[in-house]
């Protein structure tokens, strides 16, 4: 039994090291000079440019306008991730609440129509989505980055399944106490939905934070660039003898990893409870 347990742990440790190795290599490479990286490739040892690189990435203005730095791009990524996650939770909770509790005609059909949007990824509907955003005048804005992404069926599906498992006695007790639909939603459903909200928040925040295609299409103004977009911009610089700042690109990649990791670490218990809890 102990041998089996030891082998299981060794396999898990080996898998963790394998998954962490690209991150470690990227971090070590970010501490080297870009010329050295260009000449010798990825680095597997510690360099002497850690503070210089990360200070330049965070606070040194760059780009075509020379007005954008890593802290601004990190703020844009944070706004996109938080706005996407919070907006998705609010819209999904309200939609699931209406479908489960209001019992309007063709509610099931309406849900499955919403659910079928999962079959159409962003890449498929990118052109009509861009046209709608352009007609509404939301290009180069936070509204254009966030609003078109929050309307999908993922959160609605999870909250619908969660609400269907809530005992009907709660609804009956709320009616006896004179609670209306919104009071029942705010005072009863929202508090017991916190684990599910945390689980959806983690998934959606990471998804929104890592968005590349949509911000690339929606923003041509550098002041709205996200971290992921900034990495691509650094690697595209190749003018004459100028070498791309590979170390800064690696540093941006490391900085882009940190917020999702912190969110997962902070909310991991809620995340597990939201996906596995069945008792209400």
Residue, then its C-alpha position, 0 to 999 in steps of 0.5 A: x500500500x505504501x509503495x502504491x502511495x509513494x509511486x502515486x506521489x512520484x508520478x504527481x511530482x513528476x507531472x508537476x515538474x514537467x508542467x512547471x518547467x516552461x514557466x521556470x525556463x521563461x522566468x530564468x530567460x527573462x533575467x538575461x540580456x536580449x542579445x544573449x537570448x537571441x544568440x544562445x536561445x532559451x536560458x537555463x541559468x540565472x542572469x543578472x538583469x532581473x531588476x532591470x528587466x522587470x522595472x523596465x517592463x512595468x514602468x518604462x513607456x514603450x510602444x509606437x506612442x511611447x506612452x504605454x507600460x506594463x502596469x497599464x497593460x496589466x490594469x487593462x487585463x485586470x479590467x477585462x478579466x474582472x469585468x468579464x467574470x463579474x458580468x458573466x456571473x450576473x447575467x448567468x444568475x439572472x437568466x438561470x433564475x428566470x428559466x428555473x423559477x418563472x416557468x414561462x412558456x417555452x422556457x426549456x426551448x429558450x434554455x437550449x437555444x442559449x445552450x447551443x451558442x456553446x457550439x459557436x466559439x468566438x472565432x466563428x462569430x467574430x465578424x458579425x460580433x465585430x460589426x455589431x460592436x463597430x455599429x455601436x461605437x464601442x471600438x477602443x473601449x472597455x465596453x467593447x472588450x467586455x460586453x460582447x463576451x459576457x453573453x454565453x451559455x456556460x454560466x447559465x448552464x451551471x447556475x440552472x443546474x444549481x438552482x434546480x437542485x435547490x429544495x422547493x421548500x425554500x421557495x414555499x417558505x419564502x412565499x409564506x414569509x411574503x418575500x417577492x421574487x427579487x427578495x427571494x433571489x437576493x436573500x436566499x439564492x445569492x447567499x447559497x450560490x456563493x461556492x458556485x459563484x466562486x467556481x464560475x468566477x475563477x473559470x471566467x476570470x482566467x478565460x477573460x484574462x487570457x483573451x488575445x483574439x478579441x482584444x486584438x480586433x477591438x483595440x487599435x489604441x495602445x492605451x487599451x492593450x492587454x498584457x497578452x497583446x503586449x507580448x506580441x507587440x514586443x516580439x514584432x519589433x524587428x527594425x534594421x539591427x534592432x533585436x526584439x526584447x525577448x527578456x521583456x516578452x518573457x517577463x510579461x509572460x511571467x507577470x501575465x501568469x501571476x494574477x490567475x494563479x493568485x485567484x486560483x490559490x485564493x478561491x480554490x476551496x470555494x472552487x472545489x465546493x462549487x463543483x462538488x457540493x450537492x447539499x444545499 
